[in-house]
């Protein structure tokens, strides 16, 4: 059986309202901006010292960043 090659938008539109709503809620949560302390905490968990993380956060504030994705190891 061949299934039509639907885009993700088409597939989402075909889902029930509750599923569409939850997907959009999750996307909103995932794309929410991080506060400087959250970024600092993430950097320290990644191995940076607290002072290094603070300097990096200060530099990041000056850049016109739209999004940063997690790299794959």
Order of alpha helices (4+ residues) and beta strands (2+ residues): alpha-alpha-alpha-alpha
